[in-house]
Amino acid sequence: MKKSTLLFLGGFIPATLLAQTNTGKPFEAYTQTIPGTQVSFKMQAIQGGEFLMGSPSTEKSRNSNEGPQKKVTLAPFFIGTHEVTFDAYDVYADEEKDKSPLPDGMTRPSPPYIDLTLGMGKSGGFPANSMSQYGALMYCRWLYEKTGIFYRLPTEAEWEYACRAGASTPYNFGNDSAALGDYAWYKANSGNVYHKVGQKKPNAWGLYDMLGNVAEWTMDQYDEQYFTKVDANNPVLKATTKTPRTIKGGHFQDDARSLRSAARLKSDINWNRRDPQIPKSKWWNADSPFIGFRLVSPKDQPTKEEAQQFFEDAINKFIGAR
């Protein structure tokens, strides 16, 4: 298997590599400041390992697309302690907030034709929402150019591993959904709006809003038979069509069963059906204020050439696939 596949998609890396990143820095949580701004975000270090992905047949409210459970192995990676906020996303989206020229071949998101903030505004820690997976990936590419650190979306397996934080129960805090309000914004307590990140309790690995608030894009192609098709040592289902893609975590309009760690949501092309533009925006989905994303960065960083190839492959497939 090619080295670049392992780096980008979370494949197996021996435990002997856990102590240091390939930059020589300790493998530990860090804060990333976006150059030229005072905007920052935190990344948590997640040790690699094995876990049982999906839900058991006995789990209450289980869906058939959550199994059969499969033991998978993941390499160590960093993941955002919070969902990407509008404060961070708009440094890229709003040219007034980033005066530096974009790299060749990059553009900024076209302005959305409607207010995507549910009237709540953008500053102060609200999660960025309504962007397509293309918009999320382009942000990752821009951030790599700004920081020199490779960021991408998590794979479905990485997301679930980080969410569970060692738990095998339906929720990362246990079995009883009665405690969900302590950890998540969802249908019962959200008031039908998303909320600022980090207001609820984190999971055992210090990650906030893994359940609820806004659901989160992953890299994977959505497939009902994911667990029979994915490789246990390189757990990602590579994209072969533009839609659907897998989304995890549940959101502020969902009930408790959709916030279980194993729950899976597939993207829907109808989320952009009200867009009156011709052609419709590739950046925004007008009818998905409940979708956002979280960043991942592999512990073992790719070379510049490998990173550029990843973005070219991932983004071109998103635009060109039919």
C-alpha distance (Angstrom), angle and dihedral (degrees) to the residues before:
residue distance angle dihedral
M1 . . .
K2 3.77 . .
K3 3.78 118.0 .
S4 3.81 92.2 -128.0
T5 3.81 91.1 58.5
L6 3.77 89.8 55.8
L7 3.78 93.8 47.4
F8 3.75 97.0 48.5
L9 3.75 103.3 35.9
G10 3.77 103.8 39.4
G11 3.80 100.7 -106.5
F12 3.79 125.2 164.8
I13 3.79 119.6 -59.5
P14 3.82 118.7 177.1
A15 3.80 118.4 -101.6
T16 3.82 90.2 -116.6
L17 3.80 87.7 77.9
L18 3.80 96.1 57.8
A19 3.81 100.7 93.3
Q20 3.82 101.7 64.0
T21 3.77 136.0 22.1
N22 3.80 116.9 -122.6
T23 3.81 87.2 -104.9
G24 3.82 88.8 65.9
K25 3.82 92.4 -112.2
P26 3.81 121.1 128.5
F27 3.79 114.3 -95.2
E28 3.80 97.6 -113.4
A29 3.79 140.7 114.8
Y30 3.79 116.4 -67.9
T31 3.79 141.8 179.9
Q32 3.81 118.3 -122.2
T33 3.80 118.4 -154.1
I34 3.79 116.1 -161.6
P35 3.82 104.9 -123.0
G36 3.79 114.8 -107.2
T37 3.81 92.9 21.0
Q38 3.78 142.0 71.9
V39 3.80 90.5 -125.7
S40 3.79 114.9 116.8
F41 3.79 140.6 166.0
K42 3.78 135.2 -164.8
M43 3.79 127.5 -118.1
Q44 3.81 121.8 -159.6
A45 3.82 122.2 -148.2
I46 3.81 112.3 -124.0
Q47 3.79 116.9 -164.8
G48 3.79 114.8 -134.4
G49 3.77 121.6 -114.7
E50 3.77 148.3 120.2
F51 3.79 127.7 -63.0
L52 3.77 139.9 165.8
M53 3.79 106.3 -107.2
G54 3.80 124.1 -155.7
S55 3.79 129.7 21.9
P56 3.80 130.9 -64.8
S57 3.80 117.8 -112.4
T58 3.81 88.8 -111.1
E59 3.82 95.8 58.3
K60 3.80 113.5 119.1
S61 3.84 114.3 -112.8
R62 3.81 90.5 10.4
N63 3.81 118.6 163.7
S64 3.79 123.2 -143.2
N65 3.83 92.2 -119.0
E66 3.82 90.8 66.2
G67 3.77 97.0 77.3
P68 2.89 171.0 -138.2
Q69 3.78 85.9 -61.3
K70 3.78 114.9 -113.7
K71 3.80 133.0 -162.9
V72 3.79 108.7 -129.1
T73 3.80 134.3 -179.9
L74 3.79 123.4 -136.2
A75 3.78 134.1 -168.2
P76 3.83 118.7 -128.3
F77 3.79 116.5 -84.8
F78 3.78 144.2 164.9
I79 3.80 121.1 -114.8
G80 3.79 132.2 -172.0
T81 3.78 113.8 -97.4
H82 3.81 86.8 -143.5
E83 3.76 138.0 28.6
V84 3.81 113.1 -92.0
T85 3.80 107.2 -85.7
F86 3.77 130.5 -140.6
D87 3.81 86.7 -114.8
A88 3.82 89.3 62.6
Y89 3.81 98.4 35.9
D90 3.80 94.2 49.2
V91 3.80 92.5 58.7
Y92 3.79 83.0 71.3
A93 3.81 99.8 31.8
D94 3.82 97.8 47.3
E95 3.81 113.2 59.0
E96 3.80 89.6 -160.4
K97 3.80 87.9 67.5
D98 3.81 95.8 48.3
K99 3.79 115.1 41.9
S100 3.79 95.4 176.9
P101 3.81 116.2 103.9
L102 3.78 118.4 -104.5
P103 3.80 119.8 -113.9
D104 3.79 117.6 -98.8
G105 3.78 112.1 -75.2
M106 3.80 95.3 22.0
T107 3.79 128.2 110.7
R108 3.77 134.2 179.6
P109 3.80 121.6 -109.7
S110 3.77 114.4 -84.2
P111 3.83 110.0 -112.1
P112 3.81 111.4 -92.9
Y113 3.80 112.5 -112.9
I114 3.82 92.3 -134.0
D115 3.80 135.7 39.3
L116 3.79 106.2 -88.6
T117 3.80 95.6 -173.9
L118 3.81 98.5 80.4
G119 3.79 85.8 -121.3
M120 3.80 91.1 -65.2
G121 3.79 98.7 110.9
K122 3.78 128.0 -127.6
S123 3.78 109.4 -100.5
G124 3.75 129.7 82.3
G125 3.77 103.2 48.0
F126 3.79 107.9 -52.3
P127 3.80 113.5 151.3
A128 3.80 116.2 -104.8
N129 3.77 109.1 -115.0
S130 3.80 147.0 176.0
M131 3.79 95.5 41.5
S132 3.80 117.8 135.2
Q133 3.78 119.4 -120.7
Y134 3.81 85.3 -101.4
G135 3.81 89.6 58.5
A136 3.79 91.2 49.1
L137 3.80 92.9 49.1
M138 3.79 92.7 47.8
Y139 3.80 88.8 53.1
C140 3.81 88.8 53.7
R141 3.80 90.1 50.9
W142 3.81 92.2 48.8
L143 3.80 91.0 48.0
Y144 3.80 90.6 52.2
E145 3.81 89.9 53.2
K146 3.82 90.8 48.5
T147 3.80 98.8 45.6
G148 3.80 107.3 22.0
I149 3.81 88.5 -127.5
F150 3.78 118.8 115.6
Y151 3.79 113.0 -120.6
R152 3.79 127.8 175.8
L153 3.78 141.4 153.5
P154 3.80 117.4 -74.2
T155 3.76 120.2 -105.2
E156 3.79 114.9 -115.9
A157 3.80 89.4 -106.1
E158 3.82 93.9 49.8
W159 3.78 90.3 48.7
E160 3.80 94.4 51.5
Y161 3.81 92.6 43.8
A162 3.80 91.3 52.4
C163 3.79 92.3 43.6
R164 3.79 94.8 51.1
A165 3.82 92.3 48.0
G166 3.80 90.0 -163.8
A167 3.80 96.6 -40.6
S168 3.80 123.2 126.8
T169 3.80 94.6 -170.6
P170 3.84 124.0 104.9
Y171 3.80 90.5 -99.3
N172 3.78 124.9 34.3
F173 3.81 89.7 -117.1
G174 3.81 96.8 48.2
N175 3.79 144.8 -77.4
D176 3.78 103.0 -55.9
S177 3.81 117.8 86.7
A178 3.81 88.4 -162.6
A179 3.82 87.3 84.9
L180 3.82 93.3 51.3
G181 3.80 93.7 99.6
D182 3.80 89.7 65.6
Y183 3.82 90.9 59.8
A184 3.78 108.5 27.3
W185 3.78 148.8 37.5
Y186 3.79 107.0 -130.8
K187 3.80 141.8 142.7
A188 3.80 95.0 -63.1
N189 3.81 97.4 53.6
S190 3.81 111.3 13.4
G191 3.80 100.2 85.3
N192 3.83 85.8 -132.3
V193 3.83 93.0 -69.9
Y194 3.80 134.3 94.0
H195 3.82 119.1 -111.8
K196 3.78 139.1 -144.4
V197 3.79 112.8 -72.9
G198 3.78 122.3 -101.0
Q199 3.81 99.9 27.3
K200 3.80 95.6 117.7
K201 3.79 130.5 59.3
P202 3.83 116.9 -73.9
N203 3.78 124.1 -126.1
A204 3.79 121.4 -104.1
W205 3.82 91.5 -80.7
G206 3.80 94.9 52.6
L207 3.81 98.0 -101.1
Y208 3.79 119.2 141.8
D209 3.81 129.9 -148.7
M210 3.79 95.3 5.3
L211 3.79 83.9 141.9
G212 3.80 118.9 50.2
N213 3.81 131.0 -20.3
V214 3.83 96.2 88.5
A215 3.79 123.3 -5.3
E216 3.80 115.3 -123.6
W217 3.80 136.8 -124.5
T218 3.80 119.3 -122.5
M219 3.81 129.1 -166.5
D220 3.80 95.3 -114.3
Q221 3.76 131.5 106.7
Y222 3.79 106.7 -121.6
D223 3.79 113.9 -115.5
E224 3.80 129.6 166.7
Q225 3.82 87.4 -140.6
Y226 3.81 95.8 48.0
F227 3.80 94.7 132.2
T228 3.79 94.6 55.3
K229 3.81 93.2 46.9
V230 3.80 105.6 41.6
D231 3.83 122.2 92.5
A232 3.80 113.7 -117.0
N233 3.83 91.6 -140.0
N234 3.79 97.5 40.4
P235 3.80 102.5 30.4
V236 3.77 107.0 -170.5
L237 3.79 131.0 106.8
K238 3.79 103.7 -141.6
A239 3.79 118.9 -137.3
T240 3.78 117.0 -98.2
T241 3.81 98.7 161.4
K242 3.78 133.8 33.9
T243 3.80 93.1 -113.1
P244 2.93 150.4 67.4
R245 3.81 109.8 33.1
T246 3.80 127.2 176.5
I247 3.80 120.7 -99.7
K248 3.78 123.5 -171.1
G249 3.78 141.7 -164.8
G250 3.78 105.9 42.2
H251 3.80 121.9 -114.1
F252 3.78 147.1 -121.0
Q253 3.83 93.3 -76.9
D254 3.82 95.1 48.9
D255 3.77 129.0 97.5
A256 3.80 122.5 -124.1
R257 3.80 97.5 -89.0
S258 3.81 91.5 61.6
L259 3.80 91.1 56.0
R260 3.81 95.4 62.2
S261 3.81 112.3 122.3
A262 3.81 92.6 -115.1
A263 3.82 96.4 46.7
R264 3.82 114.9 119.4
L265 3.81 130.3 -158.9
K266 3.80 124.5 -168.8
S267 3.78 122.0 -144.8
D268 3.79 116.7 -109.2
I269 3.80 125.6 -143.7
N270 3.81 87.3 -148.0
W271 3.80 89.4 71.1
N272 3.79 85.7 84.7
R273 3.80 100.5 38.6
R274 3.83 95.2 108.7
D275 3.80 93.0 56.9
P276 3.84 103.2 114.7
Q277 3.79 93.9 -162.3
I278 3.80 121.1 110.1
P279 2.93 109.0 -115.7
K280 3.79 97.2 24.9
S281 3.79 117.4 -118.7
K282 3.80 116.2 -83.8
W283 3.81 89.0 -161.8
W284 3.80 104.5 55.4
N285 3.79 138.5 38.3
A286 3.79 105.6 -151.2
D287 3.79 94.8 -158.5
S288 3.79 100.8 47.2
P289 3.82 109.0 77.1
F290 3.81 84.7 146.7
I291 3.85 95.5 66.9
G292 3.81 125.3 87.2
F293 3.80 136.7 136.8
R294 3.79 147.0 -122.6
L295 3.81 127.8 -143.0
V296 3.78 128.8 -116.2
S297 3.80 128.3 -170.8
P298 3.83 120.7 -172.0
K299 3.79 115.0 -124.4
D300 3.80 90.0 -131.2
Q301 3.80 101.9 58.7
P302 3.82 121.4 -145.0
T303 3.78 124.8 -123.0
K304 3.78 117.9 -99.8
E305 3.79 90.6 -102.6
E306 3.80 92.1 50.5
A307 3.80 92.0 48.6
Q308 3.79 92.5 49.8
Q309 3.80 90.3 49.1
F310 3.80 91.0 50.9
F311 3.80 93.2 53.8
E312 3.77 92.9 44.4
D313 3.79 91.8 51.1
A314 3.80 97.0 41.9
I315 3.80 97.2 44.0
N316 3.80 97.7 39.4
K317 3.79 90.0 50.3
F318 3.78 89.9 51.8
I319 3.81 93.2 51.3
G320 3.77 98.9 37.5
A321 3.80 105.1 36.6
R322 3.78 117.1 103.2
